[in-house]
């Protein structure tokens, strides 16, 4: 996905973030259900990506189709995607899939964040997805069964559940989606994509800090406290020493980089380090 579609997906992900703290697996299942509806109708995909239609018109079409059948949040997310611009009919489905998977991943993140760092739940989910792919890779018979076009989605989901019986509900939802609706690719490849999304989500919990010289234990503790307060969560801190660094300190959390361009926040951190 590139160009205008990539921009539309990025906008949708920003809007979705506001809902993730209270999101449930039910919301993800509803979004996957809307995806199935979109994928099953070429005419609907064309209508939703027709550049001659206004965003409001396409949004209203989606609300008409899903109204009363899904939650208000699911309808809002889907209609928001419909109102955006897409380079191809395939892209809106890919975006729906990404948003649904992101909801599942955030549920795993939020569950562990209650008693520990959210990264714990994300790592567990990623490991469970990896275990499924390992189980599939170890058996040619299973690979054939999951790719058998005559087999029902329910049968494939049942087989997948038997391969990894101890995984959490979040992994079950993603694995079931991958085997029942792979959307033209191998189920294991789609599971890999889901794992990649989980790995990217983990970066929100990791602060990579570059400094000109090693930090003392006291400085590190102050830095930890300052970053935790700034981001509102318990971050894992990785410190890199770079004597050539200009400005004294550089912090990256996910896609956000704190450097001289955000001097106010960095200045506060440097004052804490100076004690």
Secondary structure, 3 states (H helix, E strand, C coil): CCHHHHHHHHHHHHHHHCCHHHCCHHHHHHHHHHHHHHHCCHHHHHHHCCCCCCHHHHHHHHHHHHCCCCCHHHHHHHHHHHHCCCCCHHHHHHHHHHHHHHHHHHHHHHHHHCCCCHHHHHHHHHHHHHHHHHHHHCCHHHHHHHHCCCCCHHHHHHHHHHHCCCCCHHHHHHHHHHHHCCCCCCHHHHHHHHHHHHHHHHHHHEEEEEECCCCCHHHHHHHHHHHHHHHCCCCEEEEEECCCCCCCEEEEECCEEECHHHHHHHHHHHHHHHC
